[in-house]
Amino acid sequence: MWLARYLLGAAVAWVLYPVTAALAYLALVVFATITDAGLGGPLAGPFMILAAALLGVALTVAVLLPTVAIGELVARRTRWRWAPVVTLGGFTVALAVAALAWGTVSLVLAALSLIPLVAFATITHGSARAGTLILNRWRRHGDGFHSRSAGTQMI
């Protein structure tokens, strides 16, 4: 079952790279139209989407899958559920630091990678598991929040 989650997460992450690139290109066209700048050549959009799809394959296979696989291995050996999410968070921080260090192109790549990264993390270790943990914690402590000073329940 875990393999299916990873494959689905990888597929969704890969699809989101060209979708994000298409949205970025649309934003650039709108910006160029508003500022009366040139729209570029007729192949700029398709090549941007193709480049994002190829980049998505490379980053999904070479970075996202191994990062979460290492986190999954740590989670299974230590029984710490959040290890895969923490490894993805560490990857996100490393991506942001690298983007800030290397300039504009890497900032664009980091921005394009953020949405697929979040989608991959949500599908593989999803919001359902996190939501279940949060709801179980609320159920243990009652329906509302308890005030320590007044001893009353605030909803």
C-alpha positions in Angstrom: 0.0 0.0 0.0 2.8 2.4 0.8 4.3 1.9 -2.7 1.0 3.0 -4.3 1.0 6.2 -2.2 4.6 7.0 -3.3 3.9 6.3 -7.0 0.7 8.4 -6.8 2.5 11.2 -5.1 5.3 11.1 -7.6 2.9 11.1 -10.5 0.9 14.1 -9.1 4.1 15.9 -8.3 5.4 15.4 -11.8 2.1 16.6 -13.4 2.1 19.7 -11.2 5.5 20.9 -12.6 4.1 21.6 -16.1 0.8 22.9 -14.6 2.7 25.3 -12.4 4.9 26.4 -15.4 1.8 27.0 -17.5 0.3 29.2 -14.8 3.6 31.0 -14.5 3.7 31.6 -18.2 0.1 32.8 -18.1 1.1 35.3 -15.4 4.0 36.4 -17.5 1.7 37.0 -20.5 -0.7 39.0 -18.3 2.2 41.0 -17.0 3.6 41.7 -20.5 0.1 42.7 -21.7 -0.4 45.1 -18.8 3.0 46.7 -19.2 3.0 46.8 -23.0 6.1 44.6 -23.2 6.7 42.0 -25.8 5.1 38.7 -25.5 8.1 36.7 -26.7 8.1 34.1 -29.4 5.3 31.7 -30.2 7.2 28.7 -28.7 8.1 30.3 -25.4 5.1 28.8 -23.6 5.4 25.2 -24.9 9.2 25.1 -24.3 8.7 26.5 -20.8 6.1 23.7 -20.1 8.3 21.1 -21.7 11.3 22.2 -19.6 9.3 22.1 -16.5 8.0 18.6 -17.3 11.6 17.4 -17.8 12.8 19.1 -14.6 9.8 17.6 -12.8 10.9 14.1 -13.8 14.4 14.7 -12.7 13.5 16.3 -9.4 10.8 13.8 -8.5 12.9 10.8 -9.2 16.3 12.1 -8.0 15.2 14.2 -5.1 11.7 13.8 -3.8 11.5 10.0 -3.8 14.8 9.4 -2.1 14.2 12.1 0.5 10.9 10.6 1.5 12.3 7.1 1.3 15.0 8.0 3.8 12.4 9.5 6.0 10.2 6.4 5.7 13.2 4.2 6.6 13.9 6.4 9.7 10.2 6.3 10.6 10.1 2.5 10.4 13.2 2.0 12.4 12.6 4.5 15.1 8.7 4.5 15.0 8.7 8.2 14.7 5.8 8.9 12.3 6.8 12.4 11.3 10.3 11.5 10.0 9.2 11.6 6.3 7.5 15.0 6.8 10.6 16.3 8.6 12.9 15.2 5.8 10.7 16.9 3.3 10.7 20.0 5.5 14.5 19.8 5.6 14.6 19.5 1.9 12.4 22.6 1.5 14.7 24.6 3.8 17.7 23.4 1.9 16.0 24.4 -1.4 15.2 27.8 -0.1 18.7 28.4 1.2 20.2 27.3 -2.2 17.8 29.5 -4.1 18.7 32.5 -2.0 22.4 31.8 -2.5 22.3 31.2 -6.2 20.0 33.9 -7.4 17.0 34.4 -9.7 17.0 31.2 -11.7 17.1 29.0 -8.6 14.4 31.1 -7.0 12.2 30.4 -9.9 13.0 26.7 -9.7 12.3 26.7 -6.0 9.0 28.5 -6.5 8.0 25.9 -9.2 9.0 23.1 -6.9 7.1 24.2 -3.8 3.6 23.2 -5.1 4.6 19.7 -6.2 6.6 19.2 -3.0 3.6 20.0 -0.9 1.3 17.8 -3.0 3.8 14.9 -2.8 4.0 15.2 1.0 0.2 15.5 1.3 -0.4 12.4 -0.8 2.4 10.2 0.7 1.9 11.1 4.3 -1.2 13.1 3.9 -3.4 15.4 5.6 -5.7 12.6 6.6 -3.1 11.1 9.0 -2.3 14.5 10.4 -6.0 15.4 10.7 -6.6 12.1 12.5 -3.8 12.8 15.0 -5.1 16.3 15.7 -8.7 15.2 16.1 -7.7 12.3 18.4 -5.8 14.8 20.6 -8.8 17.1 20.8 -11.1 14.2 21.7 -8.8 13.2 24.6 -8.9 16.7 26.0 -12.7 17.3 25.6 -14.7 19.5 23.3 -13.2 22.9 24.0 -10.3 24.6 25.6 -9.9 24.6 29.3 -8.8 27.8 31.1 -6.4 27.1 33.9 -7.1 30.2 35.8 -10.9 30.3 35.9 -11.5 26.5 35.6 -14.2 27.1 33.0 -14.5 25.8 29.6 -14.3 28.2 26.6 -15.7 27.2 23.3 
